[in-house]
Amino acid sequence: MPQKPTCPMTHKETVDRYFLEHRAKLLDIASFLDRLDRSESVEKDYRIDSLLKCIQVLLEENRGRTETILNILSDSSTDPIDIAHEQGASGAPKPTNP
């Protein structure tokens, strides 16, 4: 049974309405990555690792990209922590040490 489209706009209408907005977002991400490349020190950072995983997901042909990216950027732990070591969210879960 064919899956019913869930977007009321046509492909062309969607592109016409949203392309420039998302073009700007891509340029913003590229600028951020260029800034990192130009920094004096290079450090391993779990947030950048998560961002790069998300970029790989964007390149896949898959209708579940949004859910996959949300899962990459979400903390799926269920155990409460004793103390918060940071104020605010970091935007990506820190890897757990086995």
DSSP file (Angstrom, degrees, kcal/mol; ACC not computed):
  #  RESIDUE AA STRUCTURE BP1 BP2  ACC     N-H-->O    O-->H-N    N-H-->O    O-->H-N    TCO  KAPPA ALPHA  PHI   PSI    X-CA   Y-CA   Z-CA
    1    1 A M              0   0    0      0, 0.0     2,-0.0     0, 0.0     0, 0.0   0.000 360.0 360.0 360.0 124.0    0.0    0.0    0.0
    2    2 A P        -     0   0    0      0, 0.0     2,-0.4     0, 0.0     0, 0.0  -0.309 360.0-112.8 -65.2 143.9    1.6    3.3   -1.0
    3    3 A Q        -     0   0    0      1,-0.1     3,-0.0    -2,-0.0     0, 0.0  -0.615  29.3-123.1 -79.0 133.0    2.4    5.8    1.7
    4    4 A K        -     0   0    0     -2,-0.4    -1,-0.1     1,-0.1     0, 0.0  -0.570  29.7-109.4 -76.1 133.5    0.2    8.9    1.7
    5    5 A P        -     0   0    0      0, 0.0    -1,-0.1     0, 0.0     0, 0.0  -0.310  22.9-160.3 -60.1 145.5    2.3   12.2    1.5
    6    6 A T        +     0   0    0     -3,-0.0    -2,-0.0     3,-0.0     3,-0.0   0.416  66.7  84.4-109.3   0.3    2.1   14.2    4.7
    7    7 A C        -     0   0    0      2,-0.1     7,-0.1     1,-0.1     4,-0.0  -0.910  64.5-153.7-104.6 123.2    3.2   17.5    3.2
    8    8 A P  S    S+     0   0    0      0, 0.0     2,-0.2     0, 0.0    -1,-0.1   0.669  73.8  79.1 -71.0 -13.7    0.3   19.6    1.7
    9    9 A M  S    S-     0   0    0      1,-0.1    -2,-0.1     2,-0.0     2,-0.1  -0.581  84.7-113.5 -92.0 156.1    2.7   21.4   -0.6
   10   10 A T     >  -     0   0    0     -2,-0.2     4,-2.4     1,-0.1     5,-0.2  -0.322  35.4-102.0 -74.9 168.5    4.1   20.1   -3.8
   11   11 A H  H  > S+     0   0    0      1,-0.2     4,-2.5     2,-0.2     5,-0.2   0.936 124.5  47.8 -56.6 -48.3    7.8   19.4   -4.1
   12   12 A K  H  > S+     0   0    0      1,-0.2     4,-3.1     2,-0.2     5,-0.2   0.900 110.4  51.2 -62.5 -42.8    8.3   22.6   -6.1
   13   13 A E  H  > S+     0   0    0      2,-0.2     4,-2.1     1,-0.2    -1,-0.2   0.903 110.9  49.3 -62.0 -40.2    6.3   24.7   -3.6
   14   14 A T  H  X S+     0   0    0     -4,-2.4     4,-2.4     2,-0.2     5,-0.3   0.931 113.8  44.9 -64.7 -45.8    8.4   23.3   -0.7
   15   15 A V  H  X S+     0   0    0     -4,-2.5     4,-2.3     1,-0.2     5,-0.3   0.938 113.2  50.7 -63.5 -46.5   11.6   24.1   -2.5
   16   16 A D  H  < S+     0   0    0     -4,-3.1     4,-0.3     1,-0.2    -1,-0.2   0.883 116.6  41.0 -59.0 -39.0   10.4   27.6   -3.5
   17   17 A R  H  < S+     0   0    0     -4,-2.1     4,-0.2    -5,-0.2    -1,-0.2   0.871 129.0  22.6 -78.4 -37.7    9.4   28.4    0.0
   18   18 A Y  H  X S+     0   0    0     -4,-2.4     4,-2.0    -5,-0.2     5,-0.2   0.544  92.1  91.8-113.8  -8.7   12.2   26.9    2.1
   19   19 A F  H  X S+     0   0    0     -4,-2.3     4,-2.5    -5,-0.3     5,-0.2   0.932  89.7  46.5 -58.9 -51.1   15.4   26.6   -0.1
   20   20 A L  H  > S+     0   0    0     -5,-0.3     4,-2.0    -4,-0.3    -1,-0.2   0.883 110.9  53.6 -62.1 -38.3   16.9   30.0    0.7
   21   21 A E  H  > S+     0   0    0     -4,-0.2     4,-1.4     1,-0.2    -1,-0.2   0.923 114.4  40.7 -60.0 -44.9   16.4   29.6    4.4
   22   22 A H  H  X S+     0   0    0     -4,-2.0     4,-2.1     2,-0.2    -2,-0.2   0.776 108.4  60.3 -80.3 -26.2   18.1   26.2    4.5
   23   23 A R  H  X S+     0   0    0     -4,-2.5     4,-2.1    -5,-0.2    -1,-0.2   0.926 106.1  49.3 -60.1 -44.7   20.9   27.4    2.1
   24   24 A A  H  X S+     0   0    0     -4,-2.0     4,-2.0     1,-0.2    -2,-0.2   0.880 108.4  52.9 -62.7 -39.2   21.7   30.0    4.7
   25   25 A K  H  X S+     0   0    0     -4,-1.4     4,-2.2     2,-0.2    -1,-0.2   0.894 107.9  50.9 -65.2 -39.2   21.8   27.4    7.5
   26   26 A L  H  X S+     0   0    0     -4,-2.1     4,-2.6     1,-0.2    -2,-0.2   0.910 109.9  49.6 -63.7 -41.7   24.2   25.2    5.4
   27   27 A L  H  X S+     0   0    0     -4,-2.1     4,-2.4     1,-0.2    -1,-0.2   0.870 108.9  53.6 -64.2 -35.9   26.5   28.2    5.0
   28   28 A D  H  X S+     0   0    0     -4,-2.0     4,-2.1     2,-0.2    -2,-0.2   0.915 110.2  46.2 -64.3 -43.8   26.3   28.9    8.7
   29   29 A I  H  X S+     0   0    0     -4,-2.2     4,-2.5     2,-0.2    -2,-0.2   0.914 112.1  51.2 -65.2 -42.9   27.4   25.3    9.5
   30   30 A A  H  X S+     0   0    0     -4,-2.6     4,-2.4     1,-0.2    -2,-0.2   0.904 109.8  50.2 -61.0 -41.2   30.2   25.5    6.9
   31   31 A S  H  X S+     0   0    0     -4,-2.4     4,-2.4     2,-0.2    -1,-0.2   0.904 109.7  51.1 -63.5 -41.5   31.4   28.8    8.4
   32   32 A F  H  X S+     0   0    0     -4,-2.1     4,-2.0     2,-0.2    -2,-0.2   0.932 111.7  46.4 -61.1 -46.8   31.4   27.2   11.9
   33   33 A L  H  X S+     0   0    0     -4,-2.5     4,-2.2     1,-0.2    -2,-0.2   0.879 111.0  52.6 -65.7 -37.4   33.4   24.2   10.7
   34   34 A D  H  X S+     0   0    0     -4,-2.4     4,-1.7     2,-0.2    -1,-0.2   0.905 107.2  52.9 -62.2 -41.2   35.9   26.5    8.9
   35   35 A R  H  X S+     0   0    0     -4,-2.4     4,-0.7     1,-0.2    -2,-0.2   0.910 108.9  49.5 -60.1 -42.6   36.3   28.5   12.1
   36   36 A L  H >< S+     0   0    0     -4,-2.0     3,-1.0     1,-0.2    -1,-0.2   0.918 109.1  52.3 -62.3 -42.7   37.2   25.3   13.9
   37   37 A D  H 3< S+     0   0    0     -4,-2.2    -1,-0.2     1,-0.2    -2,-0.2   0.823 111.0  48.1 -62.6 -31.0   39.7   24.3   11.2
   38   38 A R  H 3< S+     0   0    0     -4,-1.7    -1,-0.2    -5,-0.1    -2,-0.2   0.535  86.2 112.7 -87.8  -6.9   41.4   27.7   11.6
   39   39 A S  S << S-     0   0    0     -3,-1.0    -3,-0.0    -4,-0.7    -4,-0.0  -0.306  74.2-123.5 -68.4 153.3   41.6   27.6   15.4
   40   40 A E  S    S+     0   0    0      2,-0.0     2,-0.4     1,-0.0    -1,-0.1   0.829  93.3  43.7 -68.3 -32.9   45.1   27.4   16.8
   41   41 A S        -     0   0    0     -5,-0.0     2,-0.6     2,-0.0    -2,-0.1  -0.868  69.8-149.0-115.2 149.3   44.4   24.2   18.8
   42   42 A V        +     0   0    0     -2,-0.4     2,-0.4     2,-0.0    -5,-0.0  -0.968  23.2 175.7-116.7 119.7   42.6   21.1   17.7
   43   43 A E        -     0   0    0     -2,-0.6     2,-0.4     2,-0.0    -2,-0.0  -0.940  34.6-113.4-124.6 146.0   40.7   19.3   20.4
   44   44 A K        -     0   0    0     -2,-0.4     2,-0.4     4,-0.0     3,-0.1  -0.622  39.4-178.0 -73.6 130.3   38.5   16.2   20.3
   45   45 A D     >  -     0   0    0     -2,-0.4     4,-2.2     1,-0.1     3,-0.4  -0.985  29.7-146.8-138.8 125.9   35.0   17.3   21.3
   46   46 A Y  H  > S+     0   0    0     -2,-0.4     4,-2.2     1,-0.2     5,-0.1   0.792 100.2  58.6 -61.1 -29.3   31.9   15.0   21.6
   47   47 A R  H  > S+     0   0    0      2,-0.2     4,-2.3     1,-0.2    -1,-0.2   0.905 107.5  45.4 -68.6 -40.3   29.6   17.8   20.4
   48   48 A I  H  > S+     0   0    0     -3,-0.4     4,-2.7     2,-0.2     5,-0.2   0.895 110.6  54.3 -68.7 -39.3   31.5   18.1   17.1
   49   49 A D  H  X S+     0   0    0     -4,-2.2     4,-1.9     1,-0.2    -2,-0.2   0.921 110.2  47.3 -57.5 -43.2   31.6   14.3   16.7
   50   50 A S  H  X S+     0   0    0     -4,-2.2     4,-2.2     2,-0.2    -2,-0.2   0.910 110.5  51.6 -64.8 -42.5   27.8   14.4   17.1
   51   51 A L  H  X S+     0   0    0     -4,-2.3     4,-2.1     1,-0.2    -2,-0.2   0.911 109.7  49.3 -60.8 -42.9   27.4   17.2   14.6
   52   52 A L  H  X S+     0   0    0     -4,-2.7     4,-1.8     2,-0.2    -1,-0.2   0.863 109.0  52.7 -66.6 -35.5   29.5   15.3   12.0
   53   53 A K  H  X S+     0   0    0     -4,-1.9     4,-1.8    -5,-0.2    -1,-0.2   0.910 109.0  50.8 -62.7 -41.0   27.4   12.1   12.6
   54   54 A C  H  X S+     0   0    0     -4,-2.2     4,-2.0     1,-0.2    -2,-0.2   0.892 106.4  53.7 -64.1 -39.7   24.3   14.2   11.9
   55   55 A I  H  X S+     0   0    0     -4,-2.1     4,-1.0     1,-0.2    -1,-0.2   0.896 106.9  52.3 -62.5 -39.4   25.8   15.6    8.7
   56   56 A Q  H >< S+     0   0    0     -4,-1.8     3,-0.5     1,-0.2     4,-0.5   0.895 107.2  52.6 -62.2 -39.4   26.4   12.0    7.6
   57   57 A V  H >< S+     0   0    0     -4,-1.8     3,-1.4     1,-0.2    -1,-0.2   0.883 102.6  59.1 -63.3 -37.8   22.7   11.2    8.3
   58   58 A L  H 3< S+     0   0    0     -4,-2.0    -1,-0.2     1,-0.3    -2,-0.2   0.812 101.0  56.1 -60.3 -29.4   21.7   14.2    6.1
   59   59 A L  T << S+     0   0    0     -4,-1.0    -1,-0.3    -3,-0.5     2,-0.2   0.620  91.1  91.9 -79.6 -13.0   23.5   12.6    3.2
   60   60 A E  S <  S-     0   0    0     -3,-1.4     2,-1.1    -4,-0.5     5,-0.1  -0.544  81.2-124.0 -82.0 146.9   21.4    9.4    3.5
   61   61 A E        +     0   0    0     -2,-0.2     2,-0.3     3,-0.0    -2,-0.1  -0.797  63.2 128.7 -89.1 101.4   18.2    8.9    1.5
   62   62 A N    >   -     0   0    0     -2,-1.1     3,-1.1    -4,-0.1    -2,-0.1  -0.953  58.4-143.7-159.0 129.4   15.9    8.1    4.4
   63   63 A R  T 3  S+     0   0    0     -2,-0.3     3,-0.3     1,-0.3     4,-0.2   0.597  99.4  64.2 -72.7  -9.4   12.6    9.5    5.5
   64   64 A G  T 3>  +     0   0    0      1,-0.2     4,-2.5     2,-0.1    -1,-0.3   0.078  62.6 117.5-102.1  24.4   13.6    9.1    9.1
   65   65 A R  H <> S+     0   0    0     -3,-1.1     4,-2.8     1,-0.2     5,-0.3   0.906  74.4  52.1 -58.8 -43.3   16.5   11.6    9.1
   66   66 A T  H  > S+     0   0    0     -3,-0.3     4,-2.6     1,-0.2    -1,-0.2   0.934 112.2  44.8 -61.0 -46.8   14.9   13.9   11.6
   67   67 A E  H  > S+     0   0    0      2,-0.2     4,-2.3     1,-0.2    -1,-0.2   0.912 113.4  50.9 -64.1 -42.3   14.3   11.2   14.2
   68   68 A T  H  X S+     0   0    0     -4,-2.5     4,-1.9     2,-0.2    -2,-0.2   0.926 112.8  45.4 -61.7 -45.1   17.7    9.7   13.7
   69   69 A I  H  X S+     0   0    0     -4,-2.8     4,-2.2     2,-0.2    -2,-0.2   0.903 110.6  53.6 -66.1 -41.4   19.4   13.1   14.2
   70   70 A L  H  X S+     0   0    0     -4,-2.6     4,-0.5    -5,-0.3    -1,-0.2   0.899 109.3  49.4 -60.0 -39.6   17.2   13.8   17.2
   71   71 A N  H >< S+     0   0    0     -4,-2.3     3,-0.6     1,-0.2    -1,-0.2   0.878 108.7  52.4 -67.4 -37.2   18.3   10.5   18.7
   72   72 A I  H 3< S+     0   0    0     -4,-1.9    -2,-0.2     1,-0.2    -1,-0.2   0.895 115.2  41.7 -62.6 -39.2   22.0   11.3   18.1
   73   73 A L  H 3< S+     0   0    0     -4,-2.2     2,-0.3    19,-0.2    -1,-0.2   0.444 101.8  89.5 -89.9  -0.5   21.6   14.6   19.8
   74   74 A S  S << S-     0   0    0     -3,-0.6     2,-0.7    -4,-0.5    18,-0.0  -0.750  75.6-125.7-103.7 145.5   19.5   13.3   22.7
   75   75 A D        -     0   0    0     -2,-0.3    -2,-0.1     1,-0.1    -3,-0.1  -0.786  24.5-176.2 -84.3 114.7   20.6   11.9   26.1
   76   76 A S        +     0   0    0     -2,-0.7    -1,-0.1    -5,-0.1     2,-0.0   0.333  39.0 123.8 -97.2   7.9   18.9    8.6   26.3
   77   77 A S        -     0   0    0      1,-0.1    -2,-0.1     2,-0.0     0, 0.0  -0.357  39.6-170.8 -68.1 149.7   20.1    7.8   29.8
   78   78 A T        +     0   0    0      2,-0.1    -1,-0.1    -2,-0.0    -3,-0.0   0.541  54.6  96.5-116.7 -13.9   17.5    7.0   32.4
   79   79 A D  S    S-     0   0    0      1,-0.1    -2,-0.0     0, 0.0     2,-0.0  -0.625  77.2-118.0 -81.0 134.7   19.4    7.0   35.6
   80   80 A P        -     0   0    0      0, 0.0     2,-0.3     0, 0.0    -2,-0.1  -0.368  26.6-127.2 -67.4 150.6   19.4   10.2   37.6
   81   81 A I        -     0   0    0      1,-0.1     3,-0.1    -2,-0.0     0, 0.0  -0.695   5.4-134.1 -97.2 154.0   22.7   11.9   38.2
   82   82 A D  S    S+     0   0    0      1,-0.3     2,-0.3    -2,-0.3    -1,-0.1   0.904  85.9   0.9 -71.5 -41.8   24.1   12.9   41.6
   83   83 A I  S    S-     0   0    0     -3,-0.0     2,-0.5     0, 0.0    -1,-0.3  -0.998  70.6-118.7-150.7 141.2   25.1   16.4   40.6
   84   84 A A        -     0   0    0     -2,-0.3     3,-0.0     1,-0.1     0, 0.0  -0.710  19.2-167.0 -81.6 126.8   25.1   18.5   37.4
   85   85 A H  S    S+     0   0    0     -2,-0.5     2,-0.3     2,-0.0    -1,-0.1   0.550  71.5  43.1 -91.0  -8.7   28.6   19.4   36.4
   86   86 A E  S    S-     0   0    0      2,-0.1     2,-0.6     0, 0.0     4,-0.1  -0.940  79.0-123.9-132.9 154.7   27.5   22.0   33.9
   87   87 A Q  S    S-     0   0    0     -2,-0.3     2,-0.0     2,-0.1    -2,-0.0  -0.897  80.7  -2.1 -97.9 122.7   24.9   24.7   33.8
   88   88 A G  S    S-     0   0    0     -2,-0.6     2,-0.2     2,-0.0    -2,-0.1  -0.159 100.0 -52.7  88.2 173.1   22.5   24.3   30.9
   89   89 A A        -     0   0    0      1,-0.1    -2,-0.1     2,-0.0     0, 0.0  -0.531  31.2-150.2 -86.8 152.0   22.4   21.8   28.2
   90   90 A S        -     0   0    0     -2,-0.2    -1,-0.1     2,-0.2    -3,-0.0   0.615  38.4-121.1 -95.9 -14.9   25.4   21.0   25.9
   91   91 A G  S    S+     0   0    0    -18,-0.1    -2,-0.0     1,-0.0     0, 0.0   0.292  88.5  49.0  94.3 -10.8   23.3   20.1   22.9
   92   92 A A  S    S-     0   0    0    -18,-0.0     2,-0.2   -42,-0.0    -2,-0.2  -0.973  90.9-101.4-155.7 146.8   24.6   16.6   22.6
   93   93 A P        -     0   0    0      0, 0.0   -43,-0.1     0, 0.0   -19,-0.1  -0.477  34.3-119.6 -74.5 141.5   25.1   13.7   25.1
   94   94 A K        -     0   0    0     -2,-0.2     2,-0.1     1,-0.1    -4,-0.0  -0.555  37.8-104.0 -72.0 141.9   28.6   13.1   26.4
   95   95 A P        -     0   0    0      0, 0.0     2,-0.3     0, 0.0    -1,-0.1  -0.395  34.9-122.6 -66.0 145.2   29.8    9.6   25.6
   96   96 A T        -     0   0    0     -2,-0.1     0, 0.0    -3,-0.1     0, 0.0  -0.700  17.0-128.0 -89.2 141.4   29.6    7.2   28.5
   97   97 A N              0   0    0     -2,-0.3    -1,-0.0     1,-0.1     0, 0.0  -0.774 360.0 360.0 -88.6 126.9   32.8    5.5   29.6
   98   98 A P              0   0    0      0, 0.0    -1,-0.1     0, 0.0    -2,-0.0   0.507 360.0 360.0 -68.8 360.0   32.4    1.7   29.8
